[in-house]
Amino acid sequence: MDASLLHTVADGVATVVISHPVKRNAMTAAMWRALPELLPDLAADPAVRVLVLTGAGRTFCAGADISSLTGDEDPQALAVAAEEALAAFPKPSLAAIRGFCVGGGSQLAAACDLRFAEEGASFGVTPAKLGIVYPASSTRRLARLVGPATAKYLLFSAELIDAEHALRAGFLNELLPAGQLDKRVADFARVLAGRSQLTQAAAKEFTDGRTDRDAHWAAQAAGSGDTAEGVAAFLERRTPSFTWTTAG
């Protein structure tokens, strides 16, 4: 099967699948370039309320497929561009992880808002095996997730850690028994899709470090109708129908 990024949209959820089975879903140069090209279209689609990123088969992503690069391509630059595009996606994003989540795969997972994994998954940040300087932006993102001490442990050693360790460290939000990941991700994505995009978009900005737009979000809330709808739905004991969308 060719290396590619596959995507589908159903029930408010866009699912992007990293597919390169012969290389344990390692990202080719074309795949790194494709992700920043794909994400703006999904962000602008009003039918998309949540993004799920996963890997084909039994692994998430084993990093970069170095053999796919031409002589003038910088794998770190390609990975960072894809990582930053994913981090900037304005709607909730969730990485669904099985098997190896290593190198560039861990960068992509860290750039998602949430990470759910299946038991047996392995995680690693491996530039020290290759003498590569891990990008500053990626290092800061990793340190925010797991703390400076664990980030240094991972970066200094390039050792893989198991899913239980990743959960304790804060890299993972949830760890699921074998066979339960798909259902849990689907159920939780539906929960996210039913919540207020206004609340989610503001919370994403604030938790990611942008704190200078209180007035902007107050104005958005005042004009959206979401607050009135949420209160009315609560009082009437019904499911709210929120209308504000990042897609405009």
C-alpha positions in Angstrom: 0.0 0.0 0.0 1.3 3.5 -0.8 2.3 5.9 1.9 -0.5 8.4 2.4 -2.7 10.4 4.8 -6.2 9.1 4.6 -9.2 11.1 5.9 -12.9 10.7 6.5 -15.6 12.9 8.0 -18.6 11.5 9.8 -20.9 12.7 12.6 -18.8 15.8 13.2 -15.5 13.9 13.5 -12.7 14.1 10.9 -10.4 11.1 11.2 -6.9 11.3 9.7 -5.1 8.0 9.3 -1.3 7.8 8.9 -0.9 5.0 6.5 2.5 3.5 5.5 2.3 -0.1 6.7 5.6 -1.3 5.3 7.5 1.2 7.5 5.3 1.1 10.6 3.6 4.3 9.4 6.8 6.3 9.3 6.0 9.7 7.7 7.5 10.3 4.2 8.4 13.7 3.1 5.2 13.9 1.0 3.1 12.9 4.1 4.8 15.6 6.2 4.0 18.2 3.5 0.4 16.9 3.1 -0.7 17.4 6.7 -0.4 21.2 6.8 -2.1 21.3 3.4 -5.0 19.1 4.7 -5.7 20.7 8.0 -6.9 24.1 6.9 -9.7 22.5 4.8 -10.8 20.4 7.7 -10.7 23.5 10.0 -12.9 25.4 7.6 -15.4 22.6 7.2 -18.5 23.3 9.4 -19.2 19.6 9.4 -16.0 19.0 11.3 -16.1 19.6 15.0 -13.3 17.2 16.2 -10.2 15.8 14.7 -8.9 12.3 15.4 -5.4 11.4 14.3 -4.4 7.7 14.3 -2.3 5.2 12.5 -3.3 2.4 10.2 -3.2 -1.1 11.6 -1.4 -1.8 14.9 0.9 1.2 15.1 0.6 4.9 15.3 3.8 6.3 13.7 7.4 5.2 14.0 8.8 8.6 13.0 10.2 9.8 9.8 10.9 7.7 6.7 14.4 9.1 6.1 14.7 7.1 2.9 12.0 9.3 1.3 13.9 12.5 1.6 15.8 14.2 -1.2 19.2 15.7 -0.6 17.9 19.2 0.0 15.0 18.4 2.4 15.3 19.0 6.1 13.3 16.3 8.0 13.2 18.4 11.1 11.8 21.4 9.3 9.1 19.2 7.6 8.2 17.6 11.0 8.0 20.9 12.8 5.8 22.5 10.1 3.4 19.5 10.4 3.5 19.6 14.2 2.8 23.3 14.4 -0.1 23.1 11.9 -1.6 20.4 14.0 -1.1 22.3 17.2 -2.8 25.3 15.6 -5.9 23.4 14.5 -8.7 25.4 16.0 -10.9 22.5 17.1 -10.3 19.7 19.6 -7.8 17.1 18.4 -7.2 13.7 19.8 -4.5 11.2 19.0 -5.6 7.5 19.1 -2.4 5.5 19.7 -1.5 1.9 19.2 1.9 0.4 19.0 4.9 2.6 18.4 4.6 6.4 18.8 8.2 7.3 18.3 10.3 10.2 17.0 8.2 12.3 14.7 5.2 10.2 15.7 5.6 11.5 19.3 5.8 15.1 17.9 2.4 14.6 16.2 0.8 13.1 19.2 2.1 15.8 21.5 0.7 18.5 19.1 -2.8 17.1 19.6 -4.9 18.4 22.5 -5.5 14.9 23.9 -3.9 11.5 23.7 -5.7 8.1 24.3 -3.6 4.9 23.9 -4.1 1.2 24.0 -2.2 -1.0 26.4 1.1 -2.2 24.8 1.9 1.1 23.1 5.5 2.4 23.3 6.7 6.0 23.3 10.0 7.6 22.6 11.8 10.8 21.6 14.9 9.6 19.8 17.1 12.4 18.4 19.9 11.4 20.8 20.3 8.2 18.8 21.1 10.1 15.7 22.9 13.2 17.0 20.0 15.4 16.0 19.1 18.6 17.9 15.4 18.4 18.8 13.6 21.6 17.8 13.0 24.2 20.5 9.3 24.4 19.9 8.9 20.6 20.1 11.1 20.5 23.3 8.9 23.1 25.0 5.7 21.3 24.0 7.0 18.1 25.4 8.2 19.7 28.6 4.8 21.3 29.1 3.1 17.9 28.8 5.4 15.8 31.0 7.5 18.3 33.0 11.2 19.2 32.5 12.6 16.2 34.4 10.7 13.6 32.2 11.4 15.6 29.1 15.1 15.4 29.8 14.9 11.7 30.6 13.3 11.1 27.2 15.5 13.4 25.2 18.8 12.5 27.0 18.3 8.7 26.8 16.2 8.2 23.7 14.8 5.2 25.6 11.3 4.0 24.9 8.8 4.0 27.7 5.6 1.9 28.0 2.1 3.2 28.0 1.8 3.0 31.8 4.8 5.2 32.2 3.5 7.6 29.6 0.2 7.8 31.5 1.9 8.5 34.8 4.1 11.1 33.2 1.1 13.0 31.8 1.8 12.3 28.1 -1.4 10.3 27.9 -4.9 11.3 29.1 -6.3 7.8 29.0 -5.0 4.2 28.7 -7.4 1.6 27.4 -7.4 -2.2 27.5 -6.8 -4.0 24.3 -9.8 -3.9 22.0 -11.4 -0.9 23.6 -9.5 2.1 22.1 -11.7 2.6 19.0 -15.0 2.6 20.9 -13.7 4.9 23.6 -12.3 7.3 21.1 -15.5 7.3 19.0 -17.6 7.8 22.1 -15.5 10.6 23.5 -15.2 12.3 20.1 -19.0 12.4 20.0 -19.0 14.0 23.4 -16.6 16.7 22.2 -18.6 17.2 19.0 -21.7 17.9 21.1 -20.1 20.6 23.3 -19.8 24.3 22.6 -17.1 25.1 20.0 -17.0 28.6 21.5 -15.9 27.3 24.9 -13.5 24.8 23.3 -11.8 27.4 21.1 -11.3 29.9 23.9 -10.1 27.2 26.3 -7.6 25.9 23.7 -6.1 29.4 23.2 -5.9 30.1 26.9 -4.4 26.7 27.9 -1.9 26.9 25.0 -0.6 30.1 26.4 -2.4 32.9 24.6 -4.0 35.1 27.2 -4.4 38.4 25.5 -7.8 37.9 24.0 -10.3 38.0 26.9 -12.2 40.9 25.2 -12.3 39.0 21.9 -13.8 35.9 23.5 -16.2 37.9 25.7 -17.5 39.6 22.5 -17.8 36.2 20.8 -19.8 34.8 23.7 -22.1 37.8 23.9 -23.0 37.5 20.2 -23.1 33.7 19.8 -26.2 32.6 21.5 -24.4 29.6 22.9 -24.7 30.7 26.5 -28.4 31.3 26.3 -28.9 28.0 24.5 -26.8 26.1 27.1 -28.7 27.6 30.0 -32.1 26.9 28.3 -31.1 23.3 27.5 -30.0 22.7 31.1 -33.2 24.1 32.5 -35.3 22.2 30.0 -33.3 19.0 30.5 -32.5 18.6 26.8 -29.4 18.3 24.7 -28.1 21.8 23.7 -27.8 22.7 20.1 -24.8 25.1 19.9 -24.4 27.1 16.7 -21.1 29.0 17.1 -18.4 27.6 14.9 -14.7 28.2 14.3 -15.5 27.8 10.6 -17.5 31.0 10.8 
